[in-house]
Each structure stands twice: as structure tokens, then as C-alpha cells.
Amino acid sequence: MNTYYFDHCASSPMPQMVIDTMSELMKLHYANPSSLHQSGVDAMKLVDRARAGVADKMGAKPSEVLFTSGGTESNNLAIKGLLGRTARSAKHIIVSSIEHASVYECAKQLEVEGAVELTVLPVDSSGQVDPRDIVAAIRKETAIVSVMHVNNETGTIQPVEEIGRLLRDYPHIRFHVDGVQAIGKLPFRWEGSGVDLYTGSAHKFGGPKGIGFLLVREGIELAPLLSGGHQERGMRSGTLNVPAIVAMSQALRLTMEKLEMRRATMYGLRRRLLDIVSDIPELHVNGVSELNSAAEARTAPHVVNLSYPGMRPEVVIHMLEREGVYVSTQSACSSKSLKPSRVLLALGHDAGRASGSIRISFGDEHTIKDIEVLGAKLKSVVAGLKSLERIGK
């Protein structure tokens, strides 16, 4: 039986070229890049070259690229690291209600500990925050605004460039953006964006797991989360993972080279899937559902979130799995939770709809034919679920 992997938001496969590069480096460049001998120096040269490569593709300076273990660490380091360098005793953070858990739970933890006052902003029915709400929430004590670029459940794009422009009038505030789901899917240039910190994670764009980066605007210092050997300008201690860093830089180059073609292809896949779903009344689209260019400007091309209200999502997922189709529910890190999706509740959906959602996310390997297969499988699964419902009654 053929299998179809539609869970790229959770993790994407590594191109063979990236696998080969990482494997070769693990064999040849095993020295610690902090070592003073020639083998260590050679390893650090590879790190420096990879740092320059990441900087080039993101529109940053090499000195603004900080290597981390991935998105969760980068998000935590951005928020906690900034607060650790904020001299004011009164500290206030603004986040949106649809942030990834590594931002949302980080902010909530700091609030519970009494370290900050927290404002959580609402979103509209498509999942987009209003930049005017951010400005209205700003106080003299506000230290950080954190708004993600692309929502990891619905694919809704946040107006980060507009927010960045507005925040230029508040130089005491740092603007952090979780860009994990945007890199390689949407055009973005760090330079001139108004963003102070930007998070990336390699395994979302064809790199290895366990490596990521945080872009940190020149002049900003972060208090480290980890005490140690003062690597990464003293902001992120720990031995640098040379093979993973180089592989991430290569994966970023490859994904950026195909960005425009990928966007066009994936928007086509998304339109076809929404067209098919429109014939399945039991399934509801969460997020942006309209099929026009204005709507597509508000959503990433690679994500479709669907609900079967009242149906447990793991039932749908396992029925699709038996058909050779792999999808997920909520974000991967929350997929085993039985709670309604916090993101879908924030969009105004009831608990039944927020508890019964699945996320479909595309990759470079997918074609219209794959979407046709997916659509047929969805119709088959829904028919089976309706039969179960009738038996249950």
C-alpha cells in the first residue's frame, strides 16, 4: 500500500544531499570547534561558514545568528533571555492567544512566578491578531511583544511586518517572532523588518532535528538559559553540533532556492483540497477558508486544518492511517492531549469543533494527484464515521 505523509508542519524529511553532508561531517569533523588544535579550528571554520549561509538566506548579519537546539529553546531564550537583561523591575509581556506552546506556556509560567504581567491578545475568526490591539495594550512597562509569523495549527499569517513598523515608535519594546512555520514557505527578510528576534527550526525545512537558530538584532544581549562555557557570545553555552549546523545551513539554502515555486505549487494543492472538502459537509475548515488571492495573503500555502465536530481526532487520524495517509491533530507537541485546541477556541469555535480537528500539511513531494487521493480517503473515512454514528444511535 502506498503511504502519503501530510504532516510536514510536525517535521519534514531531509533531502538526500543534506543527509549525505551530515553523515560525511560526522565522519570527518568530529573535533570540538572550541578546541585550539587544527582539527578544532577546521570545525569552527565550518560553523562560521554555515552561520554566514544562514545569515545570507535570512537577510541578517552573521553576528546576529545564534545557534540553538531548535524552536522551543529559541523561543524560551528570546523571552527569558530578554527579561534577564531588562533592568526595569516592572515587566510586561504581550503575546497573542494562538502562540505556539513554547511561547504561550513560557509567558504563562513567568506570569505564575510573578516575574511579569501578561496580556494575551484575542484574534479574529480566521486567527489573525489586530495590530491596533497590540498598540492599545502597550504600557510604559512593556518589555516584549511576541507574535508568531505563521500559526502552526491553522496556517494563518500574522501581520508581523505591520506590527514591526508600529513598534518602531516604542524603542523600549523588543519584538519577537516565532518563524518556525514560515521559513521556506513565505518570503521574509530580517533586515528592515522591525523584528528584533526571529526563531527558526531546521527540521521544519528539511534539516535535522535538534538544531535551530535565533536571529538576535545587533546590540541586543540575552541572559543565558544555561550556565557553561560561554559559546555563542555567552548567550548559549554548549558544544556546537557542527554536522547539524552545517546541514541546517544547507537545508535552508535548498529550501530558499525553491521558495517561490513551492508557494505557487502549494497554494494550488491547498485550493484543490478545499474544493474537495466543500463536498464533504461534515468537515469544517478552520482558519482562512476562502478561495481567492486576498484570502491567500492571510494564510500560508502548506496547511489546512479541518474539524469533524464531536468526533475524536485520533479516531479520524487512525482511520486515515489505515488508508496509508498520515496527518496530525493540533501541533505535534500537543497531539496526545485530549483537551480542545487552545488555538481553535481562540478563533471562537466551540469545544466540539476545537476537539475534533486534524491538521494536513504539504511538502515538496506532493502533487495534485496526491491531493485527489487524500480527498478520496477523507470521503471514505467520513462515510465510515457516519456509519459508526448511526450504529451508536
RAVEN-V200464 format. One record per residue. N is the residue number from 1. SS is DSSP state (~ for helix, > for strand, _ for the rest). PHI is phi in degrees with one decimal (none if undefined). OMEGA is omega in whole degrees, 0 to 359 (* if undefined). Layout:
<<N,SS,PHI,OMEGA> <N,SS,PHI,OMEGA>>
This chain:
<<1,_,none,175> <2,_,-69.4,175> <3,_,-116.2,183> <4,>,-130.7,184> <5,>,-96.0,179> <6,_,-115.7,182> <7,>,-135.5,183> <8,_,-69.2,176> <9,_,-65.8,178> <10,_,-77.2,178> <11,_,-171.5,181> <12,_,-110.2,179> <13,_,-69.4,179> <14,_,-86.3,173> <15,_,-60.2,182> <16,~,-57.9,180> <17,~,-60.5,180> <18,~,-71.2,177> <19,~,-60.0,181> <20,~,-63.6,179> <21,~,-61.6,182> <22,~,-65.3,180> <23,~,-62.1,181> <24,~,-64.6,180> <25,~,-67.5,178> <26,~,-65.1,179> <27,~,-80.9,191> <28,~,-100.6,187> <29,_,-123.1,182> <30,_,-96.5,182> <31,_,-68.7,175> <32,_,-71.8,183> <33,_,-67.0,176> <34,_,-87.6,180> <35,_,-70.9,184> <36,_,-87.1,181> <37,_,-74.0,188> <38,~,-61.0,180> <39,~,-63.9,176> <40,~,-67.8,178> <41,~,-61.7,179> <42,~,-62.6,179> <43,~,-64.1,180> <44,~,-67.1,176> <45,~,-62.4,177> <46,~,-64.8,177> <47,~,-62.2,180> <48,~,-61.5,179> <49,~,-66.1,178> <50,~,-66.8,178> <51,~,-62.0,178> <52,~,-64.4,179> <53,~,-66.0,177> <54,~,-62.0,181> <55,~,-59.6,181> <56,~,-60.9,184> <57,~,-72.3,180> <58,~,-96.7,181> <59,_,76.9,182> <60,_,-119.0,172> <61,_,-91.3,178> <62,~,-54.2,180> <63,~,-69.0,180> <64,~,-95.9,181> <65,>,-98.9,179> <66,>,-114.9,181> <67,>,-84.7,181> <68,>,-135.4,179> <69,_,-86.5,180> <70,_,146.5,187> <71,~,-63.2,183> <72,~,-63.1,179> <73,~,-64.9,180> <74,~,-60.6,180> <75,~,-65.5,178> <76,~,-65.5,180> <77,~,-64.2,180> <78,~,-59.7,185> <79,~,-76.7,182> <80,~,-70.1,179> <81,~,-65.3,177> <82,~,-64.9,181> <83,~,-62.9,179> <84,~,-66.7,178> <85,_,-105.5,181> <86,_,-90.2,186> <87,_,-76.0,185> <88,_,-63.6,180> <89,_,-72.4,178> <90,_,-88.5,184> <91,_,-129.1,184> <92,>,-133.4,179> <93,>,-120.5,174> <94,>,-118.2,174> <95,>,-133.8,174> <96,>,-90.4,183> <97,_,-76.1,184> <98,_,-114.2,180> <99,_,-66.6,172> <100,_,-59.4,183> <101,~,-56.2,182> <102,~,-70.4,170> <103,~,-99.3,185> <104,~,-62.1,182> <105,~,-71.0,174> <106,~,-61.2,180> <107,~,-65.3,179> <108,~,-63.8,178> <109,~,-59.8,180> <110,~,-63.6,177> <111,~,-65.8,180> <112,~,-61.3,180> <113,_,-74.3,181> <114,_,80.1,182> <115,_,-78.9,182> <116,_,-144.4,163> <117,>,-101.1,189> <118,>,-121.4,170> <119,>,-113.9,177> <120,>,-105.7,185> <121,>,-87.7,176> <122,_,-74.8,174> <123,_,-126.8,178> <124,_,-83.0,186> <125,_,-67.4,176> <126,_,-92.6,179> <127,_,97.6,182> <128,_,-106.1,178> <129,_,-83.2,178> <130,_,-91.6,180> <131,~,-55.4,179> <132,~,-65.6,177> <133,~,-66.3,178> <134,~,-65.8,180> <135,~,-60.2,181> <136,~,-65.4,183> <137,~,-87.6,184> <138,_,-68.9,175> <139,_,-122.2,177> <140,_,-67.9,180> <141,_,-88.3,184> <142,>,-63.6,181> <143,>,-106.9,188> <144,>,-140.0,164> <145,>,-116.6,179> <146,>,-127.3,180> <147,_,-134.9,183> <148,_,-71.9,181> <149,_,-78.4,179> <150,>,-129.6,180> <151,_,-69.5,186> <152,_,-76.7,178> <153,_,-102.2,186> <154,_,-106.2,183> <155,_,83.3,181> <156,>,-62.6,179> <157,>,-86.8,175> <158,_,-92.7,183> <159,_,-79.0,188> <160,~,-68.2,179> <161,~,-65.7,178> <162,~,-65.7,178> <163,~,-61.4,179> <164,~,-59.3,178> <165,~,-64.3,181> <166,~,-64.8,184> <167,~,-75.6,175> <168,_,-62.6,178> <169,_,-79.2,182> <170,_,-129.9,188> <171,_,-64.7,179> <172,_,-81.6,183> <173,_,-102.6,174> <174,>,-100.7,183> <175,>,-108.4,179> <176,>,-108.0,178> <177,>,-127.5,172> <178,>,-83.0,184> <179,_,-101.6,188> <180,_,-54.9,184> <181,_,-89.2,183> <182,_,-98.5,188> <183,_,-65.1,182> <184,_,85.0,180> <185,_,-113.1,181> <186,_,-128.4,175> <187,_,-69.4,178> <188,_,-156.5,175> <189,_,-121.5,182> <190,_,-59.8,182> <191,_,-62.1,178> <192,_,81.6,184> <193,_,-79.2,185> <194,_,82.3,179> <195,_,-89.0,181> <196,_,-94.5,179> <197,>,-143.3,184> <198,>,-138.7,186> <199,>,-99.1,174> <200,>,-134.0,180> <201,>,-135.0,191> <202,~,-63.0,188> <203,~,-74.6,173> <204,~,-87.9,179> <205,_,-130.9,172> <206,_,93.2,176> <207,_,-99.9,180> <208,_,-77.1,174> <209,_,-75.2,176> <210,_,84.4,178> <211,_,-144.0,179> <212,>,-160.2,179> <213,>,-148.4,171> <214,>,-129.0,172> <215,>,-79.2,183> <216,>,-125.1,183> <217,_,-53.1,181> <218,_,-53.3,180> <219,_,100.2,179> <220,_,-88.9,176> <221,_,-110.8,179> <222,_,-117.2,172> <223,_,-72.4,184> <224,_,-68.4,172> <225,_,-78.0,185> <226,_,-119.1,173> <227,_,-87.1,182> <228,_,175.6,193> <229,_,-88.4,173> <230,_,69.4,173> <231,_,-67.0,179> <232,~,51.9,177> <233,~,58.0,177> <234,~,79.5,183> <235,_,-100.4,180> <236,_,-152.5,181> <237,_,-72.8,179> <238,_,129.2,180> <239,_,-61.1,182> <240,_,-68.4,180> <241,_,-87.7,189> <242,~,-58.6,181> <243,~,-59.2,181> <244,~,-69.5,179> <245,~,-63.1,180> <246,~,-65.1,178> <247,~,-63.1,178> <248,~,-63.1,179> <249,~,-61.4,178> <250,~,-66.7,179> <251,~,-62.0,178> <252,~,-64.6,178> <253,~,-61.1,181> <254,~,-63.8,183> <255,~,-71.0,180> <256,~,-71.0,179> <257,~,-63.3,183> <258,_,-108.0,189> <259,~,-58.4,185> <260,~,-64.9,178> <261,~,-65.1,180> <262,~,-63.5,181> <263,~,-57.8,182> <264,~,-61.7,180> <265,~,-63.6,185> <266,~,-70.0,175> <267,~,-61.5,176> <268,~,-64.0,177> <269,~,-63.3,181> <270,~,-64.0,179> <271,~,-60.3,182> <272,~,-65.1,179> <273,~,-64.8,179> <274,~,-64.3,177> <275,~,-63.5,179> <276,~,-65.6,183> <277,~,-63.6,180> <278,_,-61.5,177> <279,_,-93.6,179> <280,_,-118.9,188> <281,_,-60.7,181> <282,_,-72.2,182> <283,_,-99.5,180> <284,>,-116.7,180> <285,>,-85.0,177> <286,>,-102.8,184> <287,_,97.7,181> <288,_,-81.0,184> <289,_,-115.9,182> <290,_,-70.5,181> <291,_,-110.7,176> <292,_,-157.8,186> <293,~,-65.7,179> <294,~,-65.2,179> <295,~,-67.9,181> <296,~,-65.5,176> <297,_,-69.1,181> <298,_,-105.8,181> <299,>,-141.4,176> <300,_,-70.0,187> <301,_,-79.5,195> <302,_,-106.7,187> <303,>,-130.2,169> <304,>,-134.0,179> <305,>,-113.0,184> <306,>,-124.0,175> <307,>,-121.1,167> <308,_,-113.8,188> <309,_,-54.1,178> <310,_,86.6,181> <311,_,-102.8,178> <312,_,-65.7,186> <313,~,-63.8,181> <314,~,-65.9,176> <315,~,-65.9,179> <316,~,-63.1,183> <317,~,-62.3,182> <318,~,-74.0,174> <319,~,-67.6,176> <320,~,-67.1,179> <321,~,-61.4,178> <322,~,-65.2,176> <323,_,-92.3,179> <324,_,85.0,182> <325,>,-114.8,181> <326,>,-109.8,175> <327,_,-130.9,180> <328,>,-137.4,177> <329,_,-129.6,185> <330,_,52.7,172> <331,_,-90.2,183> <332,~,-59.7,183> <333,~,-74.6,179> <334,~,-112.8,191> <335,_,-67.4,180> <336,_,-94.0,177> <337,_,-79.1,178> <338,_,-93.7,181> <339,_,-77.6,174> <340,_,-59.4,178> <341,_,-63.1,177> <342,~,-60.9,180> <343,~,-65.3,182> <344,~,-70.7,173> <345,~,-63.7,179> <346,~,-64.4,177> <347,_,-76.0,178> <348,_,99.1,180> <349,_,-80.9,179> <350,_,-76.3,185> <351,~,-63.2,180> <352,~,-62.6,179> <353,~,-73.2,181> <354,~,-71.9,180> <355,~,-93.8,187> <356,_,-117.1,186> <357,>,-104.5,171> <358,>,-126.1,180> <359,>,-115.1,178> <360,>,-112.9,181> <361,>,-135.2,190> <362,_,-90.7,173> <363,_,-135.9,184> <364,_,-64.6,183> <365,_,-78.9,189> <366,_,-85.0,179> <367,_,-127.8,175> <368,~,-58.1,178> <369,~,-60.3,177> <370,~,-63.3,178> <371,~,-67.7,177> <372,~,-62.2,177> <373,~,-63.3,178> <374,~,-58.0,179> <375,~,-60.1,179> <376,~,-63.9,179> <377,~,-67.0,178> <378,~,-62.7,179> <379,~,-63.2,180> <380,~,-65.1,180> <381,~,-66.4,179> <382,~,-61.8,177> <383,~,-59.9,178> <384,~,-66.3,179> <385,~,-66.8,178> <386,~,-63.6,177> <387,~,-63.4,178> <388,~,-63.0,179> <389,~,-62.8,180> <390,~,-66.4,178> <391,~,-65.0,180> <392,~,-65.1,179> <393,_,-83.2,*>>
